[in-house]
């Protein structure tokens, strides 16, 4: 069953999801926050990306230059894999719950 996108209750126009479409610029404030956070992080978890779309594709490289451990979760190797310290192959829906379960078990 296909559903029509939600509409604005005032003007009737389609509501835009909180995403950046291909070819659009990223919001400058969000970019600045992301770059600052990555420059200061100890670990960067990169999940399900080709690592091809810039400028976001620069983030694992920036984290690595800052001394962070880069962990990639992906079904197949990507452009991020050579930068990653740890590559965890598989679907995010399987790998991430396993990471959480392992962390929880380690705390007990």
C-alpha positions as CSV (number, residue, x, y, z in Angstrom):
1,X,0.0,0.0,0.0
2,X,1.6,3.3,-1.1
3,X,1.0,6.4,1.0
4,X,1.1,9.9,-0.1
5,X,3.7,12.1,1.7
6,X,2.4,14.2,4.6
7,X,1.0,17.6,3.8
8,X,1.2,20.9,5.6
9,X,-2.0,21.7,7.5
10,X,-1.8,25.4,6.6
11,X,-0.8,25.5,2.9
12,X,-1.5,21.9,1.7
13,X,2.0,21.5,0.3
14,X,4.1,18.4,0.9
15,X,6.1,18.4,4.1
16,X,9.8,18.0,3.4
17,X,11.6,15.2,5.4
18,X,14.6,16.2,7.4
19,X,17.1,15.0,4.8
20,X,19.6,16.4,2.3
21,X,18.8,15.3,-1.2
22,X,21.5,14.4,-3.6
23,X,23.0,17.5,-5.1
24,X,21.9,19.8,-2.3
25,X,24.4,21.5,0.0
26,X,24.6,20.4,3.6
27,X,23.5,22.9,6.2
28,X,26.6,24.9,7.2
29,X,25.8,24.7,10.9
30,X,25.4,20.9,10.8
31,X,28.7,20.6,8.8
32,X,30.6,22.7,11.4
33,X,29.2,20.7,14.3
34,X,30.0,17.4,12.6
35,X,33.6,18.4,11.7
36,X,34.2,19.7,15.3
37,X,32.8,16.5,16.9
38,X,34.9,14.2,14.6
39,X,38.1,16.2,15.2
40,X,37.7,15.6,18.9
41,X,36.3,12.0,19.0
42,X,38.2,9.0,20.3
43,X,36.2,6.5,18.2
44,X,34.2,7.0,15.0
45,X,31.6,4.4,14.0
46,X,31.0,4.5,10.3
47,X,27.9,2.5,9.3
48,X,26.6,1.6,5.8
49,X,28.3,4.0,3.5
50,X,30.1,3.8,0.2
51,X,32.4,6.5,1.4
52,X,32.1,8.2,-2.0
53,X,29.9,11.2,-1.3
54,X,31.9,14.3,-0.3
55,X,32.2,16.3,1.9
56,X,30.8,13.7,4.4
57,X,33.3,11.1,3.0
58,X,36.1,13.2,4.6
59,X,34.9,12.5,8.1
60,X,36.6,9.1,8.6
61,X,39.9,10.6,7.3
62,X,39.6,13.6,9.6
63,X,38.9,11.3,12.6
64,X,41.9,9.1,11.7
65,X,44.2,12.2,11.4
66,X,43.0,13.3,14.9
67,X,44.1,9.9,16.4
68,X,40.6,8.3,16.6
69,X,39.9,4.7,16.1
70,X,37.7,4.3,13.0
71,X,35.3,1.3,13.0
72,X,33.4,0.5,9.8
73,X,30.2,-1.6,9.7
74,X,29.3,-2.5,6.1
75,X,28.2,-5.5,4.1
76,X,31.1,-5.0,1.7
77,X,34.3,-3.1,1.8
78,X,34.0,0.5,0.8
79,X,36.2,3.6,0.3
80,X,36.3,3.9,4.1
81,X,37.8,0.4,4.6
82,X,41.5,1.4,4.0
83,X,41.1,4.1,6.7
84,X,39.3,1.9,9.2
85,X,41.1,0.3,12.1
86,X,38.4,-2.3,12.4
87,X,36.1,-3.5,9.6
88,X,33.0,-5.5,10.7
89,X,31.4,-7.0,7.7
90,X,27.7,-7.5,7.6
91,X,24.4,-5.7,7.6
92,X,24.0,-3.0,10.2
93,X,20.8,-4.6,11.5
94,X,22.9,-7.6,12.6
95,X,26.3,-6.2,13.5
96,X,25.1,-3.2,15.6
97,X,22.9,-5.3,17.9
98,X,25.8,-7.8,18.3
99,X,28.1,-4.9,19.3
100,X,25.6,-3.6,21.9
101,X,25.1,-7.1,23.3
102,X,28.8,-7.6,23.5
103,X,29.2,-4.3,25.3
104,X,26.4,-5.1,27.8
105,X,27.9,-8.6,28.5
106,X,31.3,-7.0,29.1
107,X,29.8,-4.7,31.8
108,X,28.3,-7.6,33.8
